[in-house]
């Protein structure tokens, strides 16, 4: 049983007399002599190494034992460690928490090194049923600075166990590899960092887990009456503890949220630490709250927010949790000031750098905010976000000197870019723009460059201008409500960005040719994609502001010169001449790509390129054609030929095996393939006469097969793309006698 008294000599009592906050009785058959022997054995231990040796002797295993990735788990080690978690001795509980933590984290590291963390499902039969319950109950131990190491081990173990049994779509791994190779990036992170879009596709929780079983009202009332709202109880029976353990393995996030009351528990721990720290300003080094515990808290909260948008709002709106995390992780470091968190994890790279914040702590916090903001516009527009934007600006104003600092800066821009999608964070443009100048003026990706991230953020600003300006002069109310100051900033943002847009077009039109596929770097494709997105978004925003001025005399938009159509065409032609597009097509249509970072970057380039080209083809053409139109015709013909070659290749596939990958990876592949399919349908519909009969006869079946197969691969939430493709009449045309085309679109669409 769990108790707060050390070395108790109580004999085993009957189950019906257990306290409501216990998780089970002491092991059957344990005598008074065995307890006394254990107490004497542990009485003089002084270090964690001695604890390891004692543990190894007690359970007769190697102290470095691990949870094998491909073999049957060492049940003796994990089961024995779980039993120690339920001991009445504080030393035994610490020993058990340390061993459980190390075993579970080793399993996580194994999966991460095998790139299996986003696909492997754990078998709960290999894990003790009472393990999650025992870990959770230890967090309700009375607060003591001496127990901060125990809390850290328990939080890390609970985070690792939650990672292992959450659905792969909900896993977020924050820890850095101790070898210094950096953090594992889950597919959702790659979607934002490499595909550079923030609307990350995540399946509904109902598709990932079985129906959740909530605690009954009577159970919840009993918890509050006996233990208080922040405590967790198994209701004085081993059966209830077993049920909670099984519920955790079935749906760990919902169980933590609803049954184990993890949010009040985290709030209580953070508040108690801050309160005790204020009372004891001269905190001893061994009593500081370990950093790993804060990272584990951020990881648990981030996965909870993915599990439920309601949970995300509850976390963001909690009066204590987020404010405490901000205080502990994002406050700028000042030379000579004592750091209130323990820096004991010397194994982690970058902790001794003189950066403005501790990157190991700040990065999980920023990523937590990115996850929260993705879930709800309400969170993005809240005062909580405004309170951290000053910290974000300070981080971006610093110079990154290693991978960890660079990673932190990238996620800061991702956070700002996410806010811009909701019309928030616009007021910080005047501060951030000068910080980005050095990154925007470089033709290539320099070391620790943030060029592509700044370009996509400014593309988001242009999208805001486009959305707001296109609604002006109409009776319909835009969903993007802005303050007057923000509208004024957006109004002049086009003037600020005009020179960078023109420079980006010039860089693209002068792209250096690439001859080998291996020469195409992921960063090169991302930079080209980001520049194309900025050019396309800026052009669209300029058209909207000009139209708004023409339709309404009350609008206050400033007329901005539109980037010439010929400039956009030359920029796209430069991408083709550099051979980047050909290599991106080969990567995007190859399902066997091992490096999904490269695949996401290639798909980003295809999506940006073909979206921009589609806008150019849909523009009203003048009666007379100039040189740029002839360049566009040649460009379209060359693209058409390249895509047909790819589709006719035996290596090109849209096989159902893609369905086995994560929704994020399917998302960036589907968007890239959609952009390709839409442009091919457009070309066949509007330029078939210039392509020739033979080319059309060869291409039409390939394009139709590609589009129908693509529609079959679409997920929930991608219905709009399917509707756009189905509206293309050309995909329903049938070739008869190799000379004429019979349109069956009306009949097929009526059936659909």
Number of C-alpha atoms within 10 A of each C-alpha: 19 23 17 13 9 13 18 15 13 9 11 15 11 8 13 10 10 17 18 18 21 22 26 24 19 17 12 7 8 11 12 13 10 10 18 13 11 14 18 11 11 16 11 9 13 9 8 12 11 14 20 18 13 18 22 16 11 11 14 11 14 13 17 10 15 20 21 14 15 7 7 9 16 16 13 12 23 24 20 17 26 25 19 24 30 28 23 21 22 21 20 23 23 24 22 29 28 23 28 30 22 19 21 22 22 18 19 21 18 18 18 18 11 10 15 13 25 20 15 13 13 16 10 15 9 14 18 18 21 23 24 27 28 25 25 23 21 22 21 19 15 10 15 13 18 12 16 19 21 24 25 24 25 29 27 28 27 27 24 25 25 23 25 24 21 25 22 20 24 24 25 28 23 24 19 17 16 14 9 13 11 16 15 18 18 21 26 25 20 22 25 22 22 26 29 25 17 21 15 21 20 19 18 13 17 10 8 16 15 10 11 14 12 13 13 9 9 8 13 17 13 15 21 14 9 13 15 12 15 18 21 26 27 24 18 19 20 18 13 16 23 20 14 23 21 19 21 26 22 19 21 26 28 23 22 22 18 15 21 25 20 23 21 18 18 20 18 18 20 20 14 16 18 16 11 14 17 11 10 10 10 10 16 11 14 14 17 21 26 22 21 22 22 24 26 24 25 25 26 27 30 27 25 26 26 24 28 17 15 14 21 26 18 14 20 24 17 14 11 16 22 21 16 15 20 18 11 21 24 21 15 14 15 11 9 6 7 11 14 20 18 17 19 15 13 10 12 17 20 18 18 11 13 12 18 21 23 24 24 25 23 24 26 25 27 24 22 24 27 25 25 27 26 22 21 16 17 13 21 27 16 14 10 16 19 15 12 17 16 13 19 21 18 14 22 22 16 14 13 19 14 14 16 22 25 19 18 25 27 22 22 25 22 24 28 25 27 25 24 21 21 22 26 24 21 23 17 16 18 12 12 17 15 10 16 18 13 11 19 23 13 14 17 15 16 11 11 17 20 21 26 25 27 26 27 25 26 25 26 25 27 28 22 24 27 21 18 23 26 19 17 22 16 11 7 8 10 14 11 13 13 17 12 9 11 17 21 15 17 25 20 15 19 24 14 13 19 18 10 18 26 16 18 24 23 17 20 25 21 16 19 14 13 14 12 10 14 8 11 18 13 17 20 17 26 28 25 28 27 27 31 30 27 28 26 25 24 27 26 21 26 23 19 22 28 18 16 24 18 12 13 12 10 10 14 15 20 17 19 18 13 15 19 10 13 14 16 25 20 20 25 22 20 22 25 20 19 19 18 27 21 19 19 24 23 19 21 28 21 16 17 14 12 10 9 16 20 23 28 31 30 32 31 29 32 27 25 23 26 23 20 22 20 18 13 16 16 9 9 7 10 8 6 6 9 10 9 15 16 11 15 20 15 13 18 20 15 12 20 19 13 15 20 17 13 17 20 14 11 8 12 17 19 20 11 11 10 16 14 10 13 19 21 24 24 19 25 27 27 23 20 26 23 25 22 25 21 20 20 24 20 18 20 20 14 11 15 14 11 13 15 10 14 10 16 18 18 12 20 21 15 15 24 18 12 20 23 15 15 20 19 12 19 19 17 10 12 15 12 9 17 19 11 11 21 19 13 15 17 23 23 18 16 16 14 10 6 10 9 11 13 10 15 14 18 11 10 11 12 7 7 7
